[in-house]
């Protein structure tokens, strides 16, 4: 598949790096040569300095007949114009990053398709959905619904009070069949557990389970299910606006924003939320605004460092659930190491959303996990799939791959080494990002 990506910001660059692992023919263009420097030397992609709205530059990069043209610059109008031109020049499909929610409404889908805009993506809306999910499952660091709700990935940081720490997997303790631990994250290392491994306090544990066993996972992890009523947001960003619009009827919400003009603009869009013209980075301000009474604190300014340190301050003042938007991808491991709670990055969310559109037919769904250099993938096994020829323990899978469950005839089944995958099974796999391509030979 040949793909052109216009915009070498963090969304475009992260997406291009993901797709080069899939051995796709990737071209990345940007008007700023500094953003492209060293990318073609270090990754298997073509880079080109040029404007995504220039007829000459689009023809020069080979837009005619390209399988997918993706425009993810920070400017919505540039993205949409670039897609319209690319479509007219012969691109088979187009995708534009936007910031107008009206364009995503179902009744407008056909209108944009007729113009030549096949797909639209609004990263801030995707990030707002992640916040909403994080608040509803507040004892987890991350929660992902799989296979239309039949399976759940629950990512939990365990402490000394957890029943599962210091127990080796070969002890038989985990053979109850109510959940399967597909991975551990210890400091900066992602571990696929083997018989001699054990869980330590402060590990991030990746549980795969059915809906009826989520409470059992919570109990095993030593977590309380505390209801959230009072939420404080720091920053009047578009993510804040979208999240508050979907949450405000159920929660008491305060928004701290230092810019008075932004406060006025936000007040027209967020209903009953209390908007306070104050700097949430100031500890005294946070105390005065009753941060200690908040059940959740969400920092979504455009400054990653400010968001990280604000969440640390909120934790110090007693807030149990904190979420930080960390837009600098290189800061994510550091943020997790500081134990600030859930980490949000709208660029990786957007890139993951686009990425799953492009994989082969055997891949039903894939999510790139911000908390680990890994993906959780749903494959469909066919009559010809190599994975169906032996039991899982004899399949010779890569060391950083763990099959967690299958869905057979509408029923979710947690697997073990003796499980045999059958044609027609939906197979849920945890895999290191660099092994994604290796799995093709097992499922083709």
C-alpha positions, 0 to 999 in steps of 0.5 A: 500500500502506498501512502502520502502523509502531509504534515510532519508534526507529532501526529504525522511523524508518529503515524509514519513511523508506525506504518514503516514497521508494516513495510508500507510505501510511506512518503512524508511531506512538510513545508519545514525541512527541519521537521523532516531532517534525519527521518528518511535516514533512520526510517524506511520512508521518503521525505519531501519538502513541499506544500500540501496545497500546491498542485506542483508539490502534490504531483511531484510526490506522486499523489496520482493513484496513491492508495491513501492521502492523509493530511494532518497539519495543525491547520484544518483548512489546509488539510481539507483543501489538500485532500480535495486537491489530492482527490482531484489529482487521483488519490484513491482515498483521503483523510483530513484532521479537523477541528470542527465537530459539526463535520463529524455528524453522521448526516454530513458524512455523505456530503464530504465523501461526495467532495472527495473527503473519505475520512475525518478525524478530530483528535481532541474529540478522541482524547475527550472520549478517553477522559470520559472512559478514564473517569468511569473506570477511575481505579484503572490507569487505562481501560479498553473495550474489545470485541464489542464488549465481550472482553476488557483490557484493564491496566492497573498499577498495583501496590503492596496491598495487592493480593497478586504481588510476589507470586510466581506465575508457575505457582498456579495462583493465576490459573483460576480462569477469571482473568489473564495477565498478558503483560507487566510494565516495570519502570521502562521495561515491558515484560511478557510473563513466563513461569518464573516471573512474578508481579512486584509492587508498583508494576503496571499490570495488563489484565484481560477479562470478561465484563463479569470479572472486572470487579474480581480484577479490582479486588485482586489488584487491591483497588477501591471503586470510589465514585467521582462527583467533583472534577477540576480541569486545568486549561480551557482547551478544546479537549476540556470543552468536548469532555465537559460537554459530555460529562457536565450533567453527571458531575460537578465541574470546575475549570481553572484557566489563567486567560480571561478571554478564554474563560469568557469563550468557554463559558458560552460552551460548557453549560453549568461548569464553574469557570474560574479565572485562575492559574492552576499551576499555583499551589495556593490557588489550587488550595483556595479553589478547594482542590483537596475536595476534588475526586479527579483533577485533569490537566489539559493545557498546551504545556506538558510540563505544567500538566505533569507538575500540576498533577503531582501537586494535586496528588500531594493535596489528596486527589486520588484520580489525576489525568495529564495531557502529555503532548511531548511523546518523549515525556511520556515514560518520565510522566509514568515514572513520576506516578501522576496517574493516567497519561493522555496524548491526543497525537498517539490516539489519533495516529492509532485510530488511523493506523488501524484503518490500514492493516490487512483484512485479518486484523479486525482492530488494533490499539497502540498503547500509550503506556507501553511500546505495544499494541493490543490486536484483534485478528481473525483466524481463517482456514489457512492460518498457521495459528490453527495448526497447533496448540498455542504453546507449540506455535513458536510465537515471538517472545514479546507476543502473548495471546490473551483470549479468543471469541468463538461463536459469540463467547469470550474464552481466556486461553492457556498454552493448551488452547487450540485456535480454530478457523473463525475464532477472533483472537486477541493478542498483546504484542510488542510494536516491533513484532506486529509484522511478524504476526502476519504469517500466523494469521494470513 
